[in-house]
Each structure stands twice: as C-alpha cells, then as structure tokens.
C-alpha cells in the first residue's frame, strides 16, 4: 500500500477534477505483478493500468488501492467490475470514496465474493489525496498557503526588498508545489511589487496551473505583466463594481471574473467557488501577508508550507497580516507534519490541528 501511495503522488497536478490514485497488484503467490496510477482526468484509472500490467497473473491475486475502487461508469468504466472480471481474489483499499455516485465499490466487490477491506495506511493515503477529498467533502478547493520568510518571520526587509530571502533550492521546491497544483493565487500587492510569472518551471511534463490575480480595483495587472504571457492560463479576479475601463491591460490575454467585495478586498468564499466551478481542486496561495490573512480569516487555509531562511531582518512585513484573531485563545492551532532541510533553509509543513475549524468560513474580510 505504501508503494501505491507513492504511485498516486505521481498524478498530482494532472488529474483534476479527479483524485490521485495508485494501485499495486500481487499475483496469487504474493509477488508483484503490476502497478499503475491515475495519470490524467478522462484516462484509465489506476486499477486499469495495474491490471493491464499484471495480465493473467492478476487472477487469484490481491490489489492494493489508495482509494475505494469506483462503482460507476463515467468517462471510463467501473473499476470494481474490472477487478471482478480480472479474477482478483482480494482487494485492500485505504480510503472510502466519499462521492455519492462513485462510492460502493467495496460492497460490489464483496457481493462478488471478493475479500474487500478498508483502512490500510488510511492516513497516508488521505494526506496524499487531500486536495480531492477536501473538494468532495467541503465543496471548495483545498488551499495550501506557501510563504518564504526570515527566521524572525519577515517576508521582506524594511525597504521592501525580498529577493531572495530563501535559497535557490527552496525556490525550486516551490516550482514543484506549483506543478502539483491546479491554480496559483496572488494579490495586488505581489503583482505590483514582484510582477510574478507564476508558471511551474523545471517540470516540463507538468500541466501548468491557472495563474490567478486577485486585483480588486482592476489596477494591479499592468500592460506587459508577466502573468499575461502564454506560458499558462490566467484569471483576473476583480470586484463586481470595478471600473471595466481599468481592465484594458488584460487585453484578451486573460479571463476576468467579477466577485463581491468583502471587508478587505474580495470575498474569499466567492473566489474559491469560482475556481471550483473551473475544475480547480488544489490551490497554492502565494500571495502576500494581506491576502494570506484574508484566507485565514475566512477559514480557508488547509495546509501551510513555510520556508524559513537562516537570516534575521528585525523589521519589515510579517508573513501573516490581520487574520481576524484578536487574542491568543483564538489562534489557529496547527499540527506540524514535516520539517525538512531544503538547501540552507528549513521547510515546515503544518495542517490545522484536530478540532480547528479551518474549513468553516468565519467572518468575511
């Protein structure tokens, strides 16, 4: 199953709005016979790739799958039926499928006399498929907030300079995160200060993420902005009462979506709804402190990836601006899931601790 989890990760960034899934098939003697993963939406599922690789050796064997085999016919046939027809004797799947139309594969397998069991390495499989599971369970994309800061939590120096706080290795790792995401989101401050490109570089086979510019007043995306090139698709989100004449810089090189205002900027839930409608299931939030604070205040941060550089600045903007947290008792508590060295820097990954209402929208900002 651990091998299946690793296989599933190979599909990150290319399967939306479908899940990432890995499958390993052993023959009747317990020897590896075939493996596969879901490579792209509309293509064969992981079980089909693994069964094709196994061929007749699948009969009497065991299939390990990270997600309950699907039980419906969509762009491909039901995987539960494919496992039955291949003569598989036993299926172990990590996570139950929460989709109403596709769930029930385990019951179908058991009805056919196959020993189907759920739960093996469920936590690992859940973590690897967090974006899709979040989208199904909560009806919005999964959001990873990424930031780079000095050891004392500053994302820029007092004079505004920020390139480069972290190492080349850390910046390359951010491109991996982009390649695994469906959309990369920044705000007007980042657009004006950095003129970011936001495409995933160094990953030639990646499906480029949608570049999303949150430009409330429709004034931050300027003619010649790097996000208006043809390296990846671009969406500019503006307030529904923004002056349409200010959108001249877009010049047909990006789509525009009008969203309701919130207390500070645009409505985060409305933005996530718009992205979800476009098939986005995994969002990488690369915006500055203000936009990150708005997402946190809206209960829309599902994972934090912070790159901390061994440098001290002492002044300058902090990584997170006002997030609607008035006192320590209201702090968003996180559970650290990983801490690794990337080049000269430390990458810390954390998720909301059990019981934290990171998924439930709080007050609008």
Buried (B, 14 or more C-beta within 10 A) or exposed (E): BBEBBBBBBBBBBBBBBBBBBBBBBBBBEEEBBBBBBBBEBEBBBBBBBBBBBBEEBBBBBBBBBBBBBBBBEEEBBBBBBBBBEBBBBBBBBBBBBEBEEBBBBBEBBBEBEBEBEEEBBBEBBBBBBBBBBBBBEBEBBBBBBBBBBBBEBBBBBEEEEBEEBBBEBBBBBBBBBBBBBBBBBBBBBBBBBBBBBBBBBEBEEBBBBBBBBBBBEBBBBBEEBBBBEEBBBBBBBBBEEBEEEBBEBBEEBBBBBBBEBBEBBBBBBBBBBBBBEBBBBBBBBBBBBBBBBBBBBBBBBBBBBBBBBEBEBEEBBBBBBBBBBEEEEEEBEBEEEEEEEBBEBBBBBBBBEEEBEBBEBBEBB
